[in-house]
């Protein structure tokens, strides 16, 4: 009943097509600025970080393994996780640079 009253227009006036799409357009704009744009920015930063990985960097993998980069290849890196223990990790598995993190005791 209330919905019918809200949708009724005075006689003699045509519905403006822009006004019917305005709420949908507003939702799209809000989604873009609050969800899509920040996500694209984060992905760009992560891609830039992974491209800048170099030998000797201390990093953390997505699995939580801390290590130091020994070798960088095109799609993989070799991490030293303990003295003389090396593992091969995909570059997409690296999430953090630990060189600026505070030292834990």
C-alpha positions in Angstrom: 0.0 0.0 0.0 2.7 2.5 1.0 4.8 1.4 -1.9 2.0 2.2 -4.3 1.6 5.7 -2.8 5.3 6.3 -3.2 5.3 5.2 -6.8 2.3 7.3 -7.8 2.9 10.5 -9.8 0.7 13.5 -10.3 -1.4 13.3 -13.4 0.1 14.7 -16.6 3.7 14.2 -15.6 5.9 11.6 -17.3 8.5 9.6 -15.3 12.0 10.9 -15.8 14.1 7.9 -16.8 17.2 9.4 -15.2 15.5 9.4 -11.8 14.6 5.7 -12.0 18.3 4.8 -12.6 19.8 7.3 -10.1 19.7 5.0 -7.1 21.3 2.2 -9.1 24.0 4.6 -10.3 24.6 5.8 -6.8 25.1 2.2 -5.6 27.6 1.6 -8.4 29.6 4.7 -7.5 29.7 3.9 -3.8 30.9 0.3 -4.5 33.6 1.6 -6.8 35.0 4.2 -4.4 34.7 2.1 -1.2 35.4 -1.4 -2.4 36.8 -1.8 -6.0 39.2 1.1 -6.1 41.0 0.3 -2.7 41.3 -3.4 -3.7 42.9 -2.4 -7.0 45.3 -0.1 -5.2 46.3 -3.0 -2.8 46.8 -5.4 -5.6 49.0 -2.9 -7.4 51.1 -2.4 -4.2 51.5 -6.2 -3.7 52.5 -6.7 -7.4 55.1 -3.9 -7.1 56.4 -5.4 -3.8 56.8 -8.9 -5.3 58.6 -7.5 -8.4 61.0 -5.6 -6.1 62.1 -8.7 -4.1 65.8 -9.1 -4.0 68.4 -11.4 -2.5 68.8 -10.9 1.2 65.3 -9.6 1.9 63.6 -11.0 5.0 60.0 -12.1 4.1 57.0 -14.0 5.3 55.0 -16.5 3.2 51.2 -16.8 3.2 51.7 -20.0 5.2 53.6 -18.0 7.9 57.1 -19.2 7.2 59.8 -16.6 8.0 62.9 -16.6 5.8 65.6 -14.8 3.9 65.7 -14.7 0.1 68.7 -16.6 -1.3 67.7 -16.6 -5.0 65.1 -14.9 -7.1 63.8 -16.4 -10.3 61.1 -15.3 -12.7 58.1 -17.0 -10.8 59.8 -18.5 -7.8 62.2 -17.7 -5.0 64.4 -19.8 -2.8 64.1 -19.0 0.9 66.6 -19.9 3.7 64.4 -20.7 6.7 67.2 -22.0 8.9 71.0 -22.5 8.5 71.5 -24.5 5.3 67.8 -25.2 4.9 66.3 -23.8 1.7 62.8 -24.1 0.3 61.4 -23.1 -3.1 58.4 -20.8 -2.9 56.2 -19.2 -5.6 56.4 -15.4 -5.6 52.6 -15.2 -5.1 53.2 -16.9 -1.7 55.1 -14.0 -0.3 53.1 -11.4 1.6 55.4 -9.3 3.8 58.8 -7.7 4.0 60.1 -8.2 7.5 63.1 -5.9 7.3 61.2 -3.0 8.9 59.4 -5.2 11.5 60.5 -4.9 15.1 62.8 -7.7 16.3 61.2 -10.3 18.5 63.1 -12.0 21.4 
